[in-house]
Amino acid sequence: MLAQDRTDDVVTGVVTLVDEIIERHVEQMRDAFLKRARDLYGRHSEKLSDAQDLRALPAVAQIRALYRVEREAKDRGLDAEARRVLREEKARPLLAELHDWLDAMAPRATPKSPLGQAIAYARKRWPALTRYVDDGRLEIDNGQVERLIRLVALGRKNFLFAGSDAGAHRAAVAYTVMASCTLHEIDPWAYVKDVLEKIVGGWPQRELDRLLPDRWLEEHPAALRHVRPA
């Protein structure tokens, strides 16, 4: 009975920690949806090229110019604030020109054509599509989120066979912990082993935030994986 109580304490501690992780990343999750919107517009621009609608060339050129600004920020190794300043200087005028072009072309493109769909999509979601300019922490596209979603899609059939509702909940906890470690480039085994040992040893609830992956890494730099996951 004592062993079962200890197991329940460990599970409760891990679940509470996962809740802390989720709350910590709510803002990042919101930003991820914004990046999804920008990615969808990027797909519409590909349709324009495939349809060989030469009227779309100015917009495609503007989008490429926006990516050159991002390349410059990356090549210069800018931090979030410096990247925001660079975007304000170079990307903001490009976006203003693109918006003027969208307004001018909207009456000339049939609604169901690739060009008309892209223009309607961009105009309807313009605040979300341009949100990244105001925050240097955000990326211009959705590549990283798409890669993370792909992992869910690959394992989705396996997730159906957890044995029970309780088993599925525990699996979700494990997946959340592993994914958080991956995002922070932490060795999952080193993190889980250390955190479980601390929880079993009576880690105080008031200091649970120190066990969040990013905080934990500050105290355990040796657990950092220097090669980013594909």
C-alpha positions as CSV (number, residue, x, y, z in Angstrom):
1,M,0.0,0.0,0.0
2,L,2.9,2.3,0.8
3,A,4.5,1.7,-2.6
4,Q,1.1,2.5,-4.3
5,D,0.8,5.7,-2.3
6,R,4.3,6.7,-3.4
7,T,3.5,5.9,-7.0
8,D,0.3,8.0,-6.8
9,D,2.4,10.9,-5.3
10,V,4.8,10.7,-8.2
11,V,2.1,10.7,-10.8
12,T,0.4,13.6,-9.1
13,G,3.6,15.5,-9.0
14,V,4.4,14.9,-12.7
15,V,0.8,15.9,-13.7
16,T,1.1,19.1,-11.7
17,L,4.4,19.8,-13.3
18,V,2.9,19.3,-16.8
19,D,0.2,21.7,-15.9
20,E,2.9,24.3,-15.0
21,I,4.6,23.6,-18.4
22,I,1.3,24.1,-20.3
23,E,0.5,27.3,-18.5
24,R,4.0,28.6,-19.1
25,H,3.7,28.1,-22.9
26,V,0.1,29.3,-23.5
27,E,1.5,32.5,-25.0
28,Q,3.8,30.5,-27.3
29,M,0.8,28.3,-28.4
30,R,-1.1,31.4,-29.3
31,D,1.8,32.7,-31.4
32,A,2.0,29.3,-33.1
33,F,-1.6,29.8,-34.4
34,L,-0.5,33.1,-35.9
35,K,2.4,31.4,-37.6
36,R,0.0,28.9,-39.0
37,A,-1.9,31.7,-40.6
38,R,1.2,33.1,-42.3
39,D,2.1,29.6,-43.6
40,L,-1.3,29.2,-45.2
41,Y,-0.9,32.4,-47.1
42,G,2.5,31.1,-48.2
43,R,0.7,28.1,-49.7
44,H,-1.7,30.4,-51.6
45,S,1.3,32.2,-53.1
46,E,2.6,28.8,-54.4
47,K,-0.8,28.3,-56.1
48,L,-0.3,31.6,-57.9
49,S,3.0,30.5,-59.3
50,D,1.5,27.1,-60.3
51,A,-1.4,28.9,-62.1
52,Q,1.1,31.1,-64.0
53,D,-0.9,34.2,-63.2
54,L,1.7,36.9,-64.0
55,R,-0.4,39.4,-62.1
56,A,0.9,37.8,-58.9
57,L,4.5,38.5,-59.6
58,P,4.7,41.8,-57.6
59,A,3.3,40.0,-54.5
60,V,5.7,37.1,-54.9
61,A,8.6,39.5,-55.2
62,Q,7.5,41.3,-52.0
63,I,7.2,38.0,-50.1
64,R,10.7,37.0,-51.2
65,A,12.0,40.4,-50.0
66,L,10.4,39.8,-46.6
67,Y,12.3,36.5,-46.4
68,R,15.5,38.3,-47.3
69,V,15.0,40.5,-44.2
70,E,14.7,37.4,-42.1
71,R,17.9,36.0,-43.7
72,E,19.7,39.1,-42.8
73,A,18.6,38.9,-39.2
74,K,19.7,35.3,-39.0
75,D,23.1,36.0,-40.7
76,R,23.8,38.8,-38.3
77,G,22.8,36.7,-35.3
78,L,20.3,39.3,-34.0
79,D,18.4,38.8,-30.8
80,A,14.6,39.3,-30.6
81,E,14.7,43.0,-29.9
82,A,17.2,43.7,-32.7
83,R,15.2,41.6,-35.1
84,R,12.1,43.6,-34.2
85,V,13.9,46.8,-35.0
86,L,15.2,45.4,-38.3
87,R,11.7,44.3,-39.3
88,E,10.3,47.7,-38.4
89,E,12.9,49.4,-40.6
90,K,12.8,47.0,-43.6
91,A,9.8,44.7,-43.4
92,R,7.1,47.2,-42.4
93,P,7.5,49.2,-45.6
94,L,7.4,46.1,-47.7
95,L,4.2,44.9,-46.0
96,A,2.6,48.4,-46.6
97,E,3.4,48.1,-50.3
98,L,2.0,44.6,-50.4
99,H,-1.2,45.7,-48.6
100,D,-1.7,48.5,-51.1
101,W,-1.2,46.0,-53.9
102,L,-3.8,43.6,-52.4
103,D,-6.3,46.4,-52.2
104,A,-5.7,47.5,-55.7
105,M,-5.9,44.0,-57.2
106,A,-8.9,42.7,-55.2
107,P,-11.5,44.1,-57.6
108,R,-9.6,42.7,-60.6
109,A,-9.3,39.1,-59.5
110,T,-12.2,36.7,-59.7
111,P,-13.0,35.3,-56.2
112,K,-12.5,31.6,-57.0
113,S,-9.3,32.0,-58.9
114,P,-6.0,31.2,-57.1
115,L,-5.1,34.9,-57.2
116,G,-8.6,35.9,-55.8
117,Q,-8.4,33.3,-53.0
118,A,-4.9,34.4,-52.0
119,I,-5.9,38.1,-52.0
120,A,-9.1,37.4,-50.0
121,Y,-7.2,35.3,-47.5
122,A,-4.5,37.9,-46.9
123,R,-6.9,40.9,-46.6
124,K,-9.2,39.1,-44.2
125,R,-6.3,38.0,-41.9
126,W,-3.9,40.9,-42.3
127,P,-3.4,41.7,-38.6
128,A,-2.5,38.1,-37.9
129,L,-0.3,37.8,-40.9
130,T,1.7,40.8,-40.0
131,R,1.9,40.2,-36.2
132,Y,5.4,38.9,-36.4
133,V,6.8,42.3,-37.2
134,D,5.8,43.6,-33.7
135,D,7.5,40.8,-31.9
136,G,11.1,39.6,-32.6
137,R,10.5,36.3,-30.9
138,L,8.1,35.2,-33.6
139,E,9.1,33.6,-36.9
140,I,7.8,34.7,-40.3
141,D,6.6,31.2,-41.2
142,N,5.3,28.1,-39.7
143,G,8.0,25.6,-40.5
144,Q,8.9,24.6,-36.9
145,V,5.3,24.1,-35.9
146,E,4.6,22.0,-39.0
147,R,7.5,19.7,-38.1
148,L,6.1,19.3,-34.6
149,I,2.6,18.6,-35.9
150,R,4.0,15.9,-38.3
151,L,5.2,13.9,-35.2
152,V,1.6,13.9,-33.9
153,A,0.3,12.8,-37.4
154,L,2.8,9.9,-37.6
155,G,1.9,8.5,-34.2
156,R,-1.8,9.2,-34.2
157,K,-2.9,5.6,-34.8
158,N,-0.7,4.4,-32.0
159,F,-2.2,6.9,-29.6
160,L,-5.6,5.1,-30.0
161,F,-4.4,2.1,-28.1
162,A,-3.6,3.2,-24.6
163,G,-5.5,0.5,-22.8
164,S,-7.7,2.8,-20.7
165,D,-8.6,6.4,-20.1
166,A,-6.1,6.5,-17.3
167,G,-3.4,5.0,-19.6
168,A,-4.1,7.6,-22.2
169,H,-3.8,10.4,-19.7
170,R,-0.5,9.1,-18.5
171,A,0.7,8.7,-22.1
172,A,-0.3,12.3,-22.8
173,V,1.7,13.4,-19.7
174,A,4.8,11.4,-20.9
175,Y,4.5,12.9,-24.5
176,T,4.2,16.4,-23.1
177,V,7.3,16.0,-21.0
178,M,9.3,14.5,-23.9
179,A,8.1,17.2,-26.3
180,S,9.1,19.9,-23.9
181,C,12.5,18.4,-23.5
182,T,12.9,18.3,-27.3
183,L,11.9,22.0,-27.6
184,H,14.6,23.0,-25.1
185,E,17.2,20.5,-26.5
186,I,17.4,18.6,-23.3
187,D,18.4,15.0,-22.9
188,P,15.0,13.5,-21.9
189,W,16.4,10.6,-19.9
190,A,18.5,13.0,-17.8
191,Y,15.6,15.3,-17.2
192,V,13.0,12.6,-16.3
193,K,15.4,10.7,-14.1
194,D,16.4,13.8,-12.1
195,V,12.9,15.2,-11.8
196,L,11.3,11.9,-10.7
197,E,14.0,11.4,-8.1
198,K,13.4,14.9,-6.8
199,I,9.6,14.4,-6.6
200,V,10.0,11.0,-4.9
201,G,12.4,12.7,-2.5
202,G,9.8,15.2,-1.4
203,W,10.4,18.2,-3.6
204,P,8.5,21.2,-2.3
205,Q,5.4,22.2,-4.2
206,R,6.3,25.9,-4.0
207,E,9.4,25.2,-6.0
208,L,7.9,23.2,-8.8
209,D,8.7,26.0,-11.3
210,R,12.4,25.1,-10.9
211,L,11.6,21.7,-12.4
212,L,10.2,23.2,-15.6
213,P,12.5,22.2,-18.5
214,D,13.9,25.7,-19.2
215,R,14.5,26.4,-15.5
216,W,15.9,22.9,-14.9
217,L,18.3,23.3,-17.7
218,E,19.8,26.4,-16.1
219,E,20.9,24.2,-13.2
220,H,21.9,21.2,-15.4
221,P,23.7,22.7,-18.5
222,A,25.4,19.3,-19.1
223,A,22.1,17.9,-20.2
224,L,21.9,20.2,-23.2
225,R,21.9,18.6,-26.6
226,H,24.0,20.7,-28.9
227,V,22.6,19.2,-32.1
228,R,19.0,20.4,-32.9
229,P,16.5,17.6,-33.6
230,A,15.4,17.3,-37.3
